[in-house]
């Protein structure tokens, strides 16, 4: 089992930036595990935002390419999501996922 704790969400104006953090612990070999950020807005399905492999290859949803960056720090068991040029449509609860486990989520709200 793995525990994931997200932080860094908040209320920001359109065009602003925010960095989300995900701290991993428990029965996981962090450096050998891929990770991902998902988000879910009210009334919508949860969608994959960004993913990163154990080798640090990355993949992004088309809607966030060029604006979001996923990264990892294996020495700290941390995964990050840097979000720039935020838009109101980015408003959602953001979740960190690893090995089928999910964090509690952190709310990101982007005002117009």
QUIVEN-V791796 format. One record per pair of residues at least 12 apart in sequence whose C-alpha atoms are under 10 Angstrom apart, sorted by the first residue. I is the first residue (numbers start at 1). J is the second residue. Records with the same first field share a line. If there is no record, write none. Layout:
BEGIN
I->J  J
END
This chain:
BEGIN
1->25  26  27  28  99  100  101
2->24  25  26  27  28  29  30  97  98  99  100  101  102  103
3->22  23  24  25  26  27  28  97  98  101  102  103  104
4->21  22  23  24  25  26  78  79  95  96  97  98  101  102  103  104  105
5->21  22  23  24  25  78  95  96  97  102  103  104  105  106
6->20  21  22  23  24  78  79  80  94  95  96  97  102  103  104  105  106  107
7->19  20  21  22  23  80  94  95  96  103  104  105  106  107
8->20  21  22  80  81  106  107  108
9->21  92  93  94  105  106  107  108  109
10->91  106  107  108  109  110
11->91  107  108  109  110  111
12->86  87  88  91  108  109  110  111  112
13->85  86  87  88  109  110  111  112
14->84  85  86  87  88  89  90  109  110  111  112
15->83  84  85  86  87  88  110  111  112
16->83  84  85  86  87  110  111
17->67  68  82  83  84  85  86  87  110
18->68  81  82  83  84  85  86  108
19->68  69  70  80  81  82  83  84
20->37  70  79  80  81  82  83  94  95  96  106  108
21->70  71  72  78  79  80  81  82  96  106
22->35  36  37  72  77  78  79  80  81  95  96  97  103  105  106
23->76  77  78  79  80  96  103
24->76  77  78  79  96  97  98  103
25->76  77  78
28->77  98  99
29->74  77
30->54  72  73  74  75  76  77  78  79  98  99
31->53  54  55  56  72  73  74  75  77
32->53  54  55  74
33->52  53  54  55  74  98  99
34->51  52  53  54  55  56  57  58  72  79  97  98  99
35->50  51  52  53  54  56  58  70  71  72  78  79  80  96  97  98  99  100  101
36->48  49  50  51  52  53  58  59  60  70  71  79  80  81  95  96  97  98  99  102
37->49  50  51  52  60  70  79  80  81  94  95  96  97  98  102  103  105
38->50  51  61  92  93  94  95  96  97  102  105
39->90  91  92  93  94  95  96  105  106  107  108
40->90  91  92  93  94  95  105  107
41->89  90  91  92  93  94  107  108
42->91  92  93
44->92
46->92  93  94  95
47->61  94  95
48->60  61  94  95  97
49->61  62  63  64  65  68  69  70  81  94  95
50->62  64  65  68  69  70  71  81  96
51->69  70  71  81  96  97  98
52->69  70  71  72  79
53->71  72
54->72  74
55->72
56->70  71  72  73
57->70  71
58->70  71
63->89  90
64->83  84  85  86  87  90
66->83  84  85
67->82  83  84  85  86
68->81  82  83  84  85  86
69->81  82  83  84
70->82  83
79->96  97
80->96
81->94  96
86->108  109  110  111
87->109  110  111  112
88->108  109  110  111  112
89->109  110  111  112
90->108  109  110  111
91->107  108  109  110  111
92->105  106  107  108  109  110
93->105  106  107  108  109
94->106  107  108
95->107
END
